[in-house]
Amino acid sequence: MCKRAVTLVKGAAVPVDVGALIEDLDAETATLLEMVEPLDAAGWATPTPAPGWRVQEQVAHLAYFDEAATMAATDADAFQRELEAALADTEGITERISRRAREMEPTAVLDWFTSARSAMRAAFLALDPSTRVPWYGPAMSIPSSLTARIMETWAHGQDIADGLGVPHPSTRALRQVAHIGVRTLANSFAARGLEVPEAPVYVALVAPDGTEWTWGDAAATDRVEGDALEFALVVTQRRHVDDTKLRITGPVATQWMSIAQAFAGPPGAGRAPSAR
């Protein structure tokens, strides 16, 4: 039986199926591996849209934070020590990961990722879904932590696909990326030291299969509507909003889409218009 946690949506208890989230994570993992496993050394050295990051650094980034997620879920004290060390590193955590990746062979980076992903998967399945785990932003439940790892895998997979010039097939995990994008509206403002707006924003997206995904009050005057894939690209800062056909109504929604950030940490640089 799949483990379940309970969240509240508009006052109603809704089960969160950790097993289903693991399946979404597995789907995104498989998509990523299909892109990188056939690569030779030159392929692993292919630049991606993130400045200074090759395919190799993208995969290493995922491996590092999978390990961090496992540590956060199984040894919170050790994670806190690691977090304090990372914050004290003047080079920054991402540069430290990149430096480590550059010193490794591509096969070693791939082995690092697959073993770290497997360990994280097992750790999350073994825990009560209501367990709160620390992170680089606010503490999260196991389902929220899983959703964040799905989002990161999808976003860095998009960078790899863009760098290699290959398709990035959508899986059902795209809904989790869109969901965390909606849920992190407040974080997008707070990360920049801006006051979090009180006005509600309604989000209505068309999924790849034509179904509609919605969040919020349909009567809200601030709205974001359009293609789910384009929304996911914007909230993960993989596309500039001007390069999409999203329909954005209202000042709060407009400002949000200009600074949307589905990931924890300091504000991301985002992508310039027409970065493709």
Short mmCIF file of the C-alpha atoms (twelve columns), coordinates in Angstrom:
data_MODEL
# 
_entry.id   MODEL 
# 
loop_
_atom_site.group_PDB 
_atom_site.id 
_atom_site.type_symbol 
_atom_site.label_atom_id 
_atom_site.label_alt_id 
_atom_site.label_comp_id 
_atom_site.label_asym_id 
_atom_site.label_seq_id 
_atom_site.Cartn_x 
_atom_site.Cartn_y 
_atom_site.Cartn_z 
_atom_site.pdbx_PDB_model_num 
ATOM 1   C CA . MET A 1   0.000   0.000  0.000   1 
ATOM 2   C CA . CYS A 2   1.276   3.475  -0.872  1 
ATOM 3   C CA . LYS A 3   1.960   5.811  1.989   1 
ATOM 4   C CA . ARG A 4   -0.236  8.893  2.117   1 
ATOM 5   C CA . ALA A 5   -0.058  12.272 3.776   1 
ATOM 6   C CA . VAL A 6   -2.950  14.709 4.063   1 
ATOM 7   C CA . THR A 7   -2.917  18.304 2.926   1 
ATOM 8   C CA . LEU A 8   -5.694  20.892 2.912   1 
ATOM 9   C CA . VAL A 9   -6.996  22.388 -0.306  1 
ATOM 10  C CA . LYS A 10  -9.841  24.864 0.092   1 
ATOM 11  C CA . GLY A 11  -10.691 23.295 3.437   1 
ATOM 12  C CA . ALA A 12  -10.984 19.740 2.143   1 
ATOM 13  C CA . ALA A 13  -8.687  16.896 3.168   1 
ATOM 14  C CA . VAL A 14  -6.846  15.590 0.105   1 
ATOM 15  C CA . PRO A 15  -4.536  12.556 0.260   1 
ATOM 16  C CA . VAL A 16  -1.022  13.035 -1.089  1 
ATOM 17  C CA . ASP A 17  0.193   9.741  -2.512  1 
ATOM 18  C CA . VAL A 18  3.939   9.436  -1.918  1 
ATOM 19  C CA . GLY A 19  4.007   6.363  -4.139  1 
ATOM 20  C CA . ALA A 20  2.562   8.416  -7.011  1 
ATOM 21  C CA . LEU A 21  5.156   11.135 -6.436  1 
ATOM 22  C CA . ILE A 22  7.900   8.502  -6.552  1 
ATOM 23  C CA . GLU A 23  6.470   7.321  -9.885  1 
ATOM 24  C CA . ASP A 24  6.618   10.897 -11.182 1 
ATOM 25  C CA . LEU A 25  10.213  11.188 -9.978  1 
ATOM 26  C CA . ASP A 26  11.055  7.890  -11.668 1 
ATOM 27  C CA . ALA A 27  9.547   9.134  -14.940 1 
ATOM 28  C CA . GLU A 28  11.664  12.282 -14.896 1 
ATOM 29  C CA . THR A 29  14.743  10.276 -13.906 1 
ATOM 30  C CA . ALA A 30  14.211  7.955  -16.877 1 
ATOM 31  C CA . THR A 31  13.790  10.915 -19.238 1 
ATOM 32  C CA . LEU A 32  17.039  12.434 -17.974 1 
ATOM 33  C CA . LEU A 33  18.955  9.171  -18.259 1 
ATOM 34  C CA . GLU A 34  17.734  8.626  -21.814 1 
ATOM 35  C CA . MET A 35  19.413  11.909 -22.728 1 
ATOM 36  C CA . VAL A 36  22.731  11.466 -20.926 1 
ATOM 37  C CA . GLU A 37  23.515  7.741  -20.865 1 
ATOM 38  C CA . PRO A 38  24.374  7.532  -24.608 1 
ATOM 39  C CA . LEU A 39  26.705  10.555 -24.477 1 
ATOM 40  C CA . ASP A 40  30.428  10.330 -25.062 1 
ATOM 41  C CA . ALA A 41  32.927  12.639 -23.325 1 
ATOM 42  C CA . ALA A 42  32.255  15.416 -25.821 1 
ATOM 43  C CA . GLY A 43  28.521  15.125 -25.196 1 
ATOM 44  C CA . TRP A 44  28.994  15.464 -21.444 1 
ATOM 45  C CA . ALA A 45  31.064  18.596 -22.112 1 
ATOM 46  C CA . THR A 46  28.249  20.229 -24.135 1 
ATOM 47  C CA . PRO A 47  27.431  23.737 -22.824 1 
ATOM 48  C CA . THR A 48  23.892  24.342 -21.572 1 
ATOM 49  C CA . PRO A 49  21.950  27.629 -21.277 1 
ATOM 50  C CA . ALA A 50  23.169  28.078 -17.684 1 
ATOM 51  C CA . PRO A 51  26.411  30.085 -18.014 1 
ATOM 52  C CA . GLY A 52  29.459  27.954 -17.240 1 
ATOM 53  C CA . TRP A 53  27.441  24.757 -16.852 1 
ATOM 54  C CA . ARG A 54  27.965  21.840 -19.174 1 
ATOM 55  C CA . VAL A 55  25.800  18.723 -19.160 1 
ATOM 56  C CA . GLN A 56  28.237  17.306 -16.605 1 
ATOM 57  C CA . GLU A 57  27.649  20.144 -14.127 1 
ATOM 58  C CA . GLN A 58  23.883  19.860 -14.547 1 
ATOM 59  C CA . VAL A 59  23.868  16.170 -13.594 1 
ATOM 60  C CA . ALA A 60  26.327  16.727 -10.734 1 
ATOM 61  C CA . HIS A 61  24.065  19.456 -9.352  1 
ATOM 62  C CA . LEU A 62  21.184  16.977 -9.167  1 
ATOM 63  C CA . ALA A 63  23.381  14.319 -7.559  1 
ATOM 64  C CA . TYR A 64  24.603  16.702 -4.862  1 
ATOM 65  C CA . PHE A 65  21.152  17.876 -3.880  1 
ATOM 66  C CA . ASP A 66  19.739  14.344 -3.947  1 
ATOM 67  C CA . GLU A 67  22.393  13.474 -1.368  1 
ATOM 68  C CA . ALA A 68  21.487  16.598 0.597   1 
ATOM 69  C CA . ALA A 69  17.789  15.659 0.521   1 
ATOM 70  C CA . THR A 70  18.599  12.183 1.827   1 
ATOM 71  C CA . MET A 71  20.706  13.665 4.611   1 
ATOM 72  C CA . ALA A 72  17.960  16.154 5.502   1 
ATOM 73  C CA . ALA A 73  15.424  13.335 5.697   1 
ATOM 74  C CA . THR A 74  17.551  10.913 7.712   1 
ATOM 75  C CA . ASP A 75  19.977  13.044 9.775   1 
ATOM 76  C CA . ALA A 76  18.740  16.600 10.295  1 
ATOM 77  C CA . ASP A 77  21.682  17.525 12.519  1 
ATOM 78  C CA . ALA A 78  24.216  16.461 9.891   1 
ATOM 79  C CA . PHE A 79  22.288  18.401 7.265   1 
ATOM 80  C CA . GLN A 80  22.341  21.511 9.452   1 
ATOM 81  C CA . ARG A 81  26.112  21.251 9.777   1 
ATOM 82  C CA . GLU A 82  26.418  20.839 6.015   1 
ATOM 83  C CA . LEU A 83  24.140  23.816 5.465   1 
ATOM 84  C CA . GLU A 84  26.199  26.033 7.778   1 
ATOM 85  C CA . ALA A 85  29.386  24.993 5.967   1 
ATOM 86  C CA . ALA A 86  27.798  25.738 2.616   1 
ATOM 87  C CA . LEU A 87  26.657  29.179 3.751   1 
ATOM 88  C CA . ALA A 88  30.150  29.961 5.018   1 
ATOM 89  C CA . ASP A 89  31.723  29.023 1.673   1 
ATOM 90  C CA . THR A 90  32.666  32.278 -0.024  1 
ATOM 91  C CA . GLU A 91  32.669  30.619 -3.453  1 
ATOM 92  C CA . GLY A 92  29.076  29.553 -3.062  1 
ATOM 93  C CA . ILE A 93  27.565  26.106 -2.992  1 
ATOM 94  C CA . THR A 94  26.851  25.878 -6.723  1 
ATOM 95  C CA . GLU A 95  30.446  26.710 -7.644  1 
ATOM 96  C CA . ARG A 96  31.686  24.114 -5.165  1 
ATOM 97  C CA . ILE A 97  29.514  21.491 -6.864  1 
ATOM 98  C CA . SER A 98  30.677  22.590 -10.313 1 
ATOM 99  C CA . ARG A 99  34.327  22.417 -9.263  1 
ATOM 100 C CA . ARG A 100 33.820  18.901 -7.940  1 
ATOM 101 C CA . ALA A 101 32.102  17.873 -11.189 1 
ATOM 102 C CA . ARG A 102 34.913  19.248 -13.353 1 
ATOM 103 C CA . GLU A 103 37.381  17.035 -11.524 1 
ATOM 104 C CA . MET A 104 35.362  13.863 -12.241 1 
ATOM 105 C CA . GLU A 105 35.037  11.610 -15.261 1 
ATOM 106 C CA . PRO A 106 31.565  11.636 -16.873 1 
ATOM 107 C CA . THR A 107 30.993  8.002  -15.916 1 
ATOM 108 C CA . ALA A 108 31.717  8.863  -12.290 1 
ATOM 109 C CA . VAL A 109 29.214  11.734 -12.398 1 
ATOM 110 C CA . LEU A 110 26.585  9.413  -13.842 1 
ATOM 111 C CA . ASP A 111 27.287  6.801  -11.161 1 
ATOM 112 C CA . TRP A 112 27.093  9.537  -8.503  1 
ATOM 113 C CA . PHE A 113 23.690  10.638 -9.761  1 
ATOM 114 C CA . THR A 114 22.150  7.174  -10.089 1 
ATOM 115 C CA . SER A 115 23.366  6.040  -6.656  1 
ATOM 116 C CA . ALA A 116 22.301  9.296  -4.980  1 
ATOM 117 C CA . ARG A 117 18.884  9.137  -6.634  1 
ATOM 118 C CA . SER A 118 18.389  5.524  -5.588  1 
ATOM 119 C CA . ALA A 119 19.357  6.255  -1.968  1 
ATOM 120 C CA . MET A 120 17.052  9.272  -1.800  1 
ATOM 121 C CA . ARG A 121 14.164  7.304  -3.249  1 
ATOM 122 C CA . ALA A 122 14.593  4.546  -0.652  1 
ATOM 123 C CA . ALA A 123 14.935  7.025  2.212   1 
ATOM 124 C CA . PHE A 124 11.742  8.875  1.314   1 
ATOM 125 C CA . LEU A 125 9.726   5.669  0.964   1 
ATOM 126 C CA . ALA A 126 10.861  4.506  4.414   1 
ATOM 127 C CA . LEU A 127 9.657   7.633  6.248   1 
ATOM 128 C CA . ASP A 128 6.271   8.750  7.499   1 
ATOM 129 C CA . PRO A 129 4.995   11.208 4.855   1 
ATOM 130 C CA . SER A 130 4.198   13.772 7.549   1 
ATOM 131 C CA . THR A 131 7.869   13.980 8.581   1 
ATOM 132 C CA . ARG A 132 9.220   17.535 8.345   1 
ATOM 133 C CA . VAL A 133 12.676  17.838 6.853   1 
ATOM 134 C CA . PRO A 134 14.976  20.898 6.836   1 
ATOM 135 C CA . TRP A 135 16.088  22.486 3.576   1 
ATOM 136 C CA . TYR A 136 17.792  25.585 2.207   1 
ATOM 137 C CA . GLY A 137 14.510  27.439 2.597   1 
ATOM 138 C CA . PRO A 138 11.610  26.536 4.911   1 
ATOM 139 C CA . ALA A 139 11.320  22.988 6.254   1 
ATOM 140 C CA . MET A 140 9.158   20.700 4.133   1 
ATOM 141 C CA . SER A 141 7.117   17.537 4.409   1 
ATOM 142 C CA . ILE A 142 8.264   14.416 2.566   1 
ATOM 143 C CA . PRO A 143 5.734   15.003 -0.277  1 
ATOM 144 C CA . SER A 144 6.887   18.609 -0.637  1 
ATOM 145 C CA . SER A 145 10.535  17.559 -0.665  1 
ATOM 146 C CA . LEU A 146 9.778   14.966 -3.327  1 
ATOM 147 C CA . THR A 147 7.924   17.535 -5.401  1 
ATOM 148 C CA . ALA A 148 10.924  19.848 -5.175  1 
ATOM 149 C CA . ARG A 149 13.239  17.083 -6.424  1 
ATOM 150 C CA . ILE A 150 10.839  16.393 -9.306  1 
ATOM 151 C CA . MET A 151 10.893  20.089 -10.210 1 
ATOM 152 C CA . GLU A 152 14.688  20.277 -10.063 1 
ATOM 153 C CA . THR A 153 15.059  17.149 -12.191 1 
ATOM 154 C CA . TRP A 154 12.668  18.542 -14.776 1 
ATOM 155 C CA . ALA A 155 14.322  21.975 -14.846 1 
ATOM 156 C CA . HIS A 156 17.884  20.705 -15.172 1 
ATOM 157 C CA . GLY A 157 16.671  18.128 -17.673 1 
ATOM 158 C CA . GLN A 158 15.301  21.032 -19.717 1 
ATOM 159 C CA . ASP A 159 18.714  22.715 -19.625 1 
ATOM 160 C CA . ILE A 160 20.337  19.501 -20.826 1 
ATOM 161 C CA . ALA A 161 17.795  19.088 -23.618 1 
ATOM 162 C CA . ASP A 162 18.307  22.696 -24.701 1 
ATOM 163 C CA . GLY A 163 22.074  22.281 -24.660 1 
ATOM 164 C CA . LEU A 164 21.996  19.061 -26.661 1 
ATOM 165 C CA . GLY A 165 19.289  20.330 -29.001 1 
ATOM 166 C CA . VAL A 166 17.042  17.330 -28.356 1 
ATOM 167 C CA . PRO A 167 13.360  17.074 -27.366 1 
ATOM 168 C CA . HIS A 168 12.440  17.086 -23.681 1 
ATOM 169 C CA . PRO A 169 9.371   14.825 -23.526 1 
ATOM 170 C CA . SER A 170 6.685   15.794 -21.030 1 
ATOM 171 C CA . THR A 171 5.697   13.218 -18.440 1 
ATOM 172 C CA . ARG A 172 2.826   13.374 -15.979 1 
ATOM 173 C CA . ALA A 173 5.327   14.918 -13.552 1 
ATOM 174 C CA . LEU A 174 4.796   18.236 -15.348 1 
ATOM 175 C CA . ARG A 175 1.798   18.789 -13.096 1 
ATOM 176 C CA . GLN A 176 4.046   18.645 -10.031 1 
ATOM 177 C CA . VAL A 177 6.320   21.270 -11.586 1 
ATOM 178 C CA . ALA A 178 3.336   23.529 -12.230 1 
ATOM 179 C CA . HIS A 179 2.013   22.869 -8.715  1 
ATOM 180 C CA . ILE A 180 5.224   23.880 -6.972  1 
ATOM 181 C CA . GLY A 181 5.377   26.904 -9.241  1 
ATOM 182 C CA . VAL A 182 1.984   28.026 -7.947  1 
ATOM 183 C CA . ARG A 183 2.781   27.177 -4.336  1 
ATOM 184 C CA . THR A 184 5.969   29.260 -4.369  1 
ATOM 185 C CA . LEU A 185 4.300   32.547 -5.331  1 
ATOM 186 C CA . ALA A 186 5.048   34.007 -1.884  1 
ATOM 187 C CA . ASN A 187 8.643   32.752 -2.017  1 
ATOM 188 C CA . SER A 188 9.165   34.539 -5.338  1 
ATOM 189 C CA . PHE A 189 8.454   37.871 -3.638  1 
ATOM 190 C CA . ALA A 190 10.129  37.095 -0.304  1 
ATOM 191 C CA . ALA A 191 13.365  35.962 -1.971  1 
ATOM 192 C CA . ARG A 192 13.722  39.476 -3.358  1 
ATOM 193 C CA . GLY A 193 12.814  41.228 -0.121  1 
ATOM 194 C CA . LEU A 194 9.460   42.303 -1.544  1 
ATOM 195 C CA . GLU A 195 6.202   42.397 0.385   1 
ATOM 196 C CA . VAL A 196 4.112   39.338 -0.370  1 
ATOM 197 C CA . PRO A 197 0.843   40.516 -1.967  1 
ATOM 198 C CA . GLU A 198 -2.454  39.567 -0.392  1 
ATOM 199 C CA . ALA A 199 -4.458  39.569 -3.628  1 
ATOM 200 C CA . PRO A 200 -5.239  36.014 -4.777  1 
ATOM 201 C CA . VAL A 201 -4.069  34.787 -8.166  1 
ATOM 202 C CA . TYR A 202 -6.041  32.265 -10.196 1 
ATOM 203 C CA . VAL A 203 -4.005  29.896 -12.373 1 
ATOM 204 C CA . ALA A 204 -5.594  27.852 -15.164 1 
ATOM 205 C CA . LEU A 205 -3.334  25.753 -17.368 1 
ATOM 206 C CA . VAL A 206 -3.879  23.417 -20.286 1 
ATOM 207 C CA . ALA A 207 -1.977  20.149 -19.841 1 
ATOM 208 C CA . PRO A 208 -0.256  18.347 -22.732 1 
ATOM 209 C CA . ASP A 209 -3.219  15.936 -22.969 1 
ATOM 210 C CA . GLY A 210 -5.700  18.815 -23.202 1 
ATOM 211 C CA . THR A 211 -7.063  18.630 -19.653 1 
ATOM 212 C CA . GLU A 212 -7.203  21.759 -17.500 1 
ATOM 213 C CA . TRP A 213 -5.326  22.234 -14.241 1 
ATOM 214 C CA . THR A 214 -6.494  25.019 -11.956 1 
ATOM 215 C CA . TRP A 215 -5.431  26.610 -8.689  1 
ATOM 216 C CA . GLY A 216 -7.100  29.333 -6.638  1 
ATOM 217 C CA . ASP A 217 -10.374 31.237 -6.837  1 
ATOM 218 C CA . ALA A 218 -11.805 31.457 -10.345 1 
ATOM 219 C CA . ALA A 219 -13.312 34.828 -9.389  1 
ATOM 220 C CA . ALA A 220 -9.887  36.407 -8.750  1 
ATOM 221 C CA . THR A 221 -9.063  39.344 -10.998 1 
ATOM 222 C CA . ASP A 222 -5.343  38.511 -11.072 1 
ATOM 223 C CA . ARG A 223 -4.922  35.527 -13.379 1 
ATOM 224 C CA . VAL A 224 -2.371  33.429 -15.236 1 
ATOM 225 C CA . GLU A 225 -3.787  31.280 -18.032 1 
ATOM 226 C CA . GLY A 226 -2.337  29.261 -20.860 1 
ATOM 227 C CA . ASP A 227 -0.084  26.334 -21.632 1 
ATOM 228 C CA . ALA A 228 1.157   24.259 -18.680 1 
ATOM 229 C CA . LEU A 229 4.560   23.655 -20.249 1 
ATOM 230 C CA . GLU A 230 5.119   27.379 -20.809 1 
ATOM 231 C CA . PHE A 231 4.113   28.115 -17.222 1 
ATOM 232 C CA . ALA A 232 6.567   25.491 -15.937 1 
ATOM 233 C CA . LEU A 233 9.346   26.965 -18.061 1 
ATOM 234 C CA . VAL A 234 8.701   30.433 -16.610 1 
ATOM 235 C CA . VAL A 235 8.447   29.464 -12.926 1 
ATOM 236 C CA . THR A 236 11.661  27.410 -13.170 1 
ATOM 237 C CA . GLN A 237 13.328  30.345 -14.972 1 
ATOM 238 C CA . ARG A 238 14.048  28.307 -18.092 1 
ATOM 239 C CA . ARG A 239 12.213  30.769 -20.359 1 
ATOM 240 C CA . HIS A 240 11.457  34.472 -20.119 1 
ATOM 241 C CA . VAL A 241 7.743   35.144 -19.827 1 
ATOM 242 C CA . ASP A 242 7.922   37.329 -22.965 1 
ATOM 243 C CA . ASP A 243 8.812   34.215 -24.959 1 
ATOM 244 C CA . THR A 244 5.506   32.560 -24.050 1 
ATOM 245 C CA . LYS A 245 1.863   33.040 -24.922 1 
ATOM 246 C CA . LEU A 246 0.688   32.997 -21.305 1 
ATOM 247 C CA . ARG A 247 -2.264  35.320 -20.676 1 
ATOM 248 C CA . ILE A 248 -1.483  37.371 -17.584 1 
ATOM 249 C CA . THR A 249 -4.070  39.676 -16.047 1 
ATOM 250 C CA . GLY A 250 -3.657  42.055 -13.093 1 
ATOM 251 C CA . PRO A 251 -0.690  43.766 -11.406 1 
ATOM 252 C CA . VAL A 252 0.067   40.993 -8.905  1 
ATOM 253 C CA . ALA A 253 0.046   38.251 -11.525 1 
ATOM 254 C CA . THR A 254 2.164   40.394 -13.856 1 
ATOM 255 C CA . GLN A 255 4.788   41.085 -11.205 1 
ATOM 256 C CA . TRP A 256 4.796   37.465 -10.072 1 
ATOM 257 C CA . MET A 257 5.454   36.141 -13.568 1 
ATOM 258 C CA . SER A 258 8.366   38.561 -13.932 1 
ATOM 259 C CA . ILE A 259 10.092  37.173 -10.794 1 
ATOM 260 C CA . ALA A 260 8.612   33.663 -10.450 1 
ATOM 261 C CA . GLN A 261 10.987  31.229 -8.764  1 
ATOM 262 C CA . ALA A 262 9.953   27.672 -7.951  1 
ATOM 263 C CA . PHE A 263 13.232  26.839 -6.195  1 
ATOM 264 C CA . ALA A 264 14.618  27.762 -2.781  1 
ATOM 265 C CA . GLY A 265 17.539  30.079 -2.213  1 
ATOM 266 C CA . PRO A 266 18.512  33.549 -3.412  1 
ATOM 267 C CA . PRO A 267 16.884  35.098 -6.496  1 
ATOM 268 C CA . GLY A 268 17.831  33.422 -9.749  1 
ATOM 269 C CA . ALA A 269 19.117  35.425 -12.698 1 
ATOM 270 C CA . GLY A 270 16.471  33.978 -14.993 1 
ATOM 271 C CA . ARG A 271 16.724  33.993 -18.766 1 
ATOM 272 C CA . ALA A 272 16.741  36.953 -21.111 1 
ATOM 273 C CA . PRO A 273 13.950  37.204 -23.717 1 
ATOM 274 C CA . SER A 274 14.505  35.039 -26.778 1 
ATOM 275 C CA . ALA A 275 17.267  33.121 -24.985 1 
ATOM 276 C CA . ARG A 276 16.608  30.199 -27.310 1 
# 
